[in-house]
Amino acid sequence: MQIEILGAESLGVRSLCCVVRTRDRRVVVDPGVALGFRRHGLPPHPVQVAASERTRRLIEEALEGATDIVISHYHGDHHLVDANPYQLSLERVARLCMHPRLWLKGTKDLSYNQAHRAKALADRLGRTLSVAEGMSDGPLGFSSPVPHGRRDGRGGSVMMTRIEDEGEVFVHASDIQMLDDEAIEKVLAWQPSVVLASGPPVYLPGLTFEEQEGALHRTLRLARKVDTLILDHHLMRSKKGEQWLDHASSLTGYKVVCAADFMGRRRSLLEAERVLWYRKLPVPEGWHEAYARGEVDILSEASLT
């Protein structure tokens, strides 16, 4: 089994997209990417926009040869509909989604917006999209719904994915945020070797100290049972989250890592560093409007000066 993480906050974007290759499958999980539309009163810096474009191209390349596509839920950083200029749009990759098997989260317990995006995906592809929750197919297995973060209903739910190949088990736990015991129990029941999950959103002032401690307890419990626990996404949207990760890692014999660590790349917490980038590299007036109109070649060096 080969696991490649294409997008995550430690890789510069909002995403938890990965591609997993087994002997006869190429599975793309959550082919979405986004940027925090505003942080500290600022839109994404062009350096972030460039990272988003690079990630979009990686996802397109992965979709080109995909046998299976999994969508854990319908938020913009995991999905392809209602894309703003910083996201990967369905229009851009629709032809690549026509033939792979689609494994999708159900919509009955989701918000109107998420259900609308699921319907828009079906309409655009002209396919009847069946619900994968609780199903299995060869090396793939899918969970029943688990909470998106807290068990209070406001965040809706997500679907987790299990992929097994030659005795190794990979689990993509999407946006569980380490905030719910039932989600951890389901992951443990799958006896994974490697887990990729969202860590707790410590950048949000509403996350209490008790919730952070509970998330740490669940992290330690899970880390003791797996070879590698990859925590990223919500956790790595701030430097405080990076410190939380490093503390958890030190308590587990460094079995807890972020996506950049796992991929052997330098951490690039661009959202956490947004204010610093605006100071380091001022953005010309009207730049974002020009980018939205398609007048900027974001990957050229000139566009970032």
C-alpha positions as CSV (number, residue, x, y, z in Angstrom):
1,M,0.0,0.0,0.0
2,Q,1.2,3.5,-0.9
3,I,-0.3,6.5,0.9
4,E,0.2,10.0,-0.5
5,I,-1.3,13.0,1.3
6,L,-2.0,15.6,-1.4
7,G,-3.4,18.5,0.8
8,A,-3.5,19.5,4.4
9,E,-2.9,22.6,6.5
10,S,0.7,21.6,7.2
11,L,1.1,21.5,3.5
12,G,-0.3,25.0,3.1
13,V,-4.0,24.5,2.3
14,R,-7.3,23.5,3.9
15,S,-7.7,19.9,2.9
16,L,-7.5,16.3,4.0
17,C,-7.1,14.8,0.5
18,C,-5.0,11.7,-0.1
19,V,-4.5,9.0,-2.7
20,V,-4.1,5.4,-1.6
21,R,-2.7,2.8,-4.0
22,T,-3.2,-0.9,-3.5
23,R,-2.5,-3.9,-5.8
24,D,-5.5,-3.2,-7.9
25,R,-7.1,0.1,-6.7
26,R,-6.2,3.7,-6.8
27,V,-8.5,5.5,-4.2
28,V,-8.8,9.3,-4.0
29,V,-10.3,10.4,-0.7
30,D,-11.9,13.8,-0.3
31,P,-10.7,15.5,-3.5
32,G,-11.2,19.0,-2.2
33,V,-9.1,22.0,-1.3
34,A,-9.9,25.4,0.1
35,L,-8.4,28.4,1.8
36,G,-9.8,30.2,4.9
37,F,-11.7,33.0,3.1
38,R,-10.8,35.5,5.9
39,R,-8.4,35.2,8.8
40,H,-7.5,38.1,11.0
41,G,-9.5,40.3,8.6
42,L,-7.3,39.3,5.6
43,P,-8.1,37.2,2.5
44,P,-5.7,34.5,1.4
45,H,-2.2,35.7,0.6
46,P,-1.0,35.0,-3.0
47,V,1.5,32.5,-1.5
48,Q,-1.4,30.6,-0.1
49,V,-3.3,30.9,-3.5
50,A,-0.2,29.4,-5.2
51,A,-0.2,26.5,-2.7
52,S,-3.9,25.9,-3.5
53,E,-3.3,25.8,-7.2
54,R,-0.4,23.3,-6.8
55,T,-2.6,21.1,-4.7
56,R,-5.5,21.3,-7.2
57,R,-3.1,20.1,-9.9
58,L,-2.0,17.2,-7.7
59,I,-5.6,16.2,-7.1
60,E,-6.3,16.4,-10.8
61,E,-3.4,14.1,-11.5
62,A,-4.6,11.6,-8.9
63,L,-8.2,11.7,-10.3
64,E,-6.8,11.0,-13.8
65,G,-6.0,7.4,-12.8
66,A,-8.5,6.8,-10.0
67,T,-10.5,3.6,-9.7
68,D,-12.5,4.9,-6.7
69,I,-13.4,8.4,-5.3
70,V,-14.6,8.8,-1.7
71,I,-16.3,11.9,-0.3
72,S,-16.6,11.8,3.5
73,H,-18.9,14.9,3.7
74,Y,-19.8,18.0,1.6
75,H,-17.8,20.9,3.1
76,G,-15.9,22.9,0.5
77,D,-12.5,21.7,1.6
78,H,-13.5,18.0,1.0
79,H,-15.9,18.4,-2.0
80,L,-16.1,19.9,-5.5
81,V,-19.3,21.9,-5.7
82,D,-19.9,25.6,-5.1
83,A,-16.2,26.4,-5.5
84,N,-15.0,29.9,-4.8
85,P,-11.8,31.1,-6.7
86,Y,-9.6,29.3,-4.2
87,Q,-11.2,25.9,-4.4
88,L,-11.1,23.0,-6.9
89,S,-14.3,23.2,-8.9
90,L,-16.3,20.3,-10.2
91,E,-16.3,22.0,-13.6
92,R,-12.6,21.6,-13.7
93,V,-12.5,17.9,-13.0
94,A,-16.0,16.6,-14.0
95,R,-14.7,14.4,-16.8
96,L,-12.3,12.7,-14.4
97,C,-15.2,11.8,-12.1
98,M,-17.4,10.1,-14.7
99,H,-15.9,6.6,-14.6
100,P,-14.4,5.8,-11.1
101,R,-16.6,4.2,-8.5
102,L,-18.1,6.8,-6.2
103,W,-18.4,6.2,-2.5
104,L,-20.4,8.9,-0.8
105,K,-21.6,10.1,2.5
106,G,-25.4,10.1,2.9
107,T,-27.2,13.4,3.4
108,K,-30.2,12.8,5.7
109,D,-28.4,14.1,8.8
110,L,-26.6,17.0,7.0
111,S,-27.4,20.7,6.6
112,Y,-29.3,22.1,3.6
113,N,-26.1,23.4,2.0
114,Q,-24.3,20.1,2.2
115,A,-27.4,18.2,0.9
116,H,-27.6,20.7,-2.0
117,R,-24.0,20.1,-2.9
118,A,-24.5,16.4,-3.0
119,K,-27.5,16.8,-5.3
120,A,-25.5,19.2,-7.5
121,L,-22.7,16.6,-7.8
122,A,-25.2,14.0,-9.0
123,D,-26.9,16.4,-11.4
124,R,-23.6,17.5,-12.9
125,L,-22.3,14.0,-13.4
126,G,-25.6,12.6,-14.5
127,R,-25.2,9.7,-12.2
128,T,-27.3,8.2,-9.4
129,L,-25.0,8.5,-6.4
130,S,-25.5,5.7,-3.9
131,V,-24.7,6.0,-0.2
132,A,-21.7,4.1,1.0
133,E,-22.1,4.3,4.7
134,G,-21.8,0.9,6.3
135,M,-20.8,-0.8,3.1
136,S,-17.7,-2.6,2.0
137,D,-16.2,-3.6,-1.4
138,G,-13.1,-5.6,-1.6
139,P,-10.3,-3.8,0.3
140,L,-12.6,-0.8,1.0
141,G,-14.9,-0.3,4.0
142,F,-17.0,2.6,5.1
143,S,-18.3,3.6,8.6
144,S,-21.8,4.5,9.6
145,P,-22.0,8.3,10.4
146,V,-19.8,9.7,13.2
147,P,-19.9,13.3,14.5
148,H,-18.1,16.1,12.7
149,G,-16.3,17.2,15.8
150,R,-18.6,17.6,18.9
151,R,-21.6,15.3,19.4
152,D,-24.0,18.2,19.5
153,G,-25.5,17.8,16.0
154,R,-24.5,21.3,14.7
155,G,-21.5,20.0,12.7
156,G,-23.4,17.1,11.1
157,S,-21.6,13.9,10.5
158,V,-18.9,12.4,8.4
159,M,-18.1,9.0,6.9
160,M,-14.7,7.3,7.7
161,T,-12.9,5.0,5.2
162,R,-10.9,1.8,5.8
163,I,-8.5,0.5,3.1
164,E,-6.7,-2.8,3.6
165,D,-3.9,-4.2,1.5
166,E,-1.4,-7.0,2.2
167,G,-1.9,-6.9,5.9
168,E,-1.8,-3.1,6.3
169,V,-4.8,-1.1,7.2
170,F,-5.2,2.6,6.5
171,V,-8.1,4.7,8.0
172,H,-9.1,8.1,6.8
173,A,-11.0,9.6,9.7
174,S,-11.8,12.9,8.1
175,D,-13.1,15.7,10.4
176,I,-13.6,13.7,13.7
177,Q,-11.4,16.3,15.4
178,M,-10.7,13.7,18.2
179,L,-13.7,15.1,20.1
180,D,-16.0,12.0,20.2
181,D,-15.4,8.6,21.9
182,E,-17.6,6.7,19.5
183,A,-15.6,7.7,16.5
184,I,-12.4,6.5,18.2
185,E,-14.0,3.2,19.1
186,K,-14.9,2.6,15.5
187,V,-11.4,3.4,14.3
188,L,-9.9,1.1,16.9
189,A,-12.3,-1.7,15.9
190,W,-10.8,-1.5,12.4
191,Q,-7.4,-2.3,13.8
192,P,-5.5,0.2,11.6
193,S,-1.8,0.5,11.0
194,V,-2.0,4.1,9.8
195,V,-4.7,6.7,10.6
196,L,-5.1,10.1,9.0
197,A,-7.5,12.4,10.9
198,S,-8.3,15.9,11.8
199,G,-7.0,17.1,15.1
200,P,-8.9,19.4,17.4
201,P,-9.6,23.0,16.3
202,V,-7.5,24.6,19.1
203,Y,-7.5,27.9,17.1
204,L,-11.2,28.4,17.9
205,P,-11.8,30.3,21.1
206,G,-15.0,28.2,21.7
207,L,-13.0,25.0,22.2
208,T,-12.7,24.6,26.0
209,F,-9.7,23.4,28.0
210,E,-11.6,20.3,29.0
211,E,-12.3,19.5,25.3
212,Q,-8.7,19.9,24.5
213,E,-7.7,17.6,27.3
214,G,-10.3,15.1,26.1
215,A,-8.9,15.2,22.6
216,L,-5.4,14.6,24.0
217,H,-6.6,11.6,25.9
218,R,-8.2,10.1,22.8
219,T,-5.1,10.9,20.7
220,L,-2.9,9.0,23.2
221,R,-5.3,6.1,23.3
222,L,-5.4,5.8,19.5
223,A,-1.6,6.3,19.1
224,R,-0.9,3.4,21.4
225,K,-2.7,1.1,19.0
226,V,-1.4,2.2,15.7
227,D,2.0,2.4,14.0
228,T,1.5,6.0,12.8
229,L,-1.2,8.6,13.7
230,I,-1.3,11.6,11.3
231,L,-3.2,14.5,12.8
232,D,-3.7,17.7,10.7
233,H,-6.4,19.8,9.2
234,H,-8.3,21.8,11.9
235,L,-5.4,21.3,14.3
236,M,-2.8,22.9,12.1
237,R,-4.5,26.2,11.4
238,S,-2.5,27.9,14.2
239,K,0.9,27.8,15.8
240,K,-0.9,26.8,19.0
241,G,-2.1,23.7,17.2
242,E,1.4,22.9,16.0
243,Q,2.5,23.1,19.7
244,W,-0.4,20.8,20.7
245,L,0.7,18.2,18.1
246,D,4.3,18.3,19.2
247,H,3.3,17.8,22.8
248,A,1.1,14.8,21.9
249,S,3.9,13.4,19.8
250,S,6.4,13.6,22.6
251,L,4.0,11.6,24.9
252,T,3.7,8.8,22.4
253,G,7.2,8.1,21.3
254,Y,6.8,10.4,18.3
255,K,4.1,8.2,16.7
256,V,1.9,11.3,16.2
257,V,2.9,13.4,13.1
258,C,1.3,15.9,10.8
259,A,0.9,15.4,7.0
260,A,4.1,17.3,6.1
261,D,6.1,15.1,8.6
262,F,4.6,12.0,7.1
263,M,5.4,13.1,3.6
264,G,8.9,14.1,4.5
265,R,8.3,17.7,3.7
266,R,8.9,21.0,5.6
267,R,5.9,22.2,7.5
268,S,4.1,25.1,5.8
269,L,1.4,26.5,8.0
270,L,0.5,29.3,5.6
271,E,-2.9,30.0,7.1
272,A,-1.4,30.4,10.6
273,E,1.3,32.7,9.1
274,R,-1.1,34.8,7.0
275,V,-0.4,38.1,8.8
276,L,3.3,37.5,8.6
277,W,3.1,36.9,4.8
278,Y,1.3,40.2,4.3
279,R,4.0,42.0,6.2
280,K,6.8,40.1,4.4
281,L,5.3,40.3,1.0
282,P,2.7,43.1,0.6
283,V,-0.1,42.4,-1.9
284,P,-0.9,45.0,-4.6
285,E,-4.3,46.6,-4.4
286,G,-6.8,44.8,-6.7
287,W,-4.7,41.6,-6.8
288,H,-7.5,39.3,-5.6
289,E,-10.1,40.8,-8.0
290,A,-7.6,40.3,-10.9
291,Y,-7.0,36.7,-9.8
292,A,-10.8,36.0,-9.7
293,R,-11.0,37.3,-13.2
294,G,-8.3,34.9,-14.4
295,E,-5.8,37.7,-15.1
296,V,-3.1,36.3,-12.8
297,D,-0.7,33.4,-13.5
298,I,-0.5,32.5,-9.9
299,L,2.4,30.0,-10.3
300,S,4.6,32.5,-12.0
301,E,7.2,34.2,-9.8
302,A,6.1,37.6,-11.0
303,S,2.6,37.1,-9.7
304,L,3.9,36.9,-6.1
305,T,5.8,40.2,-6.1
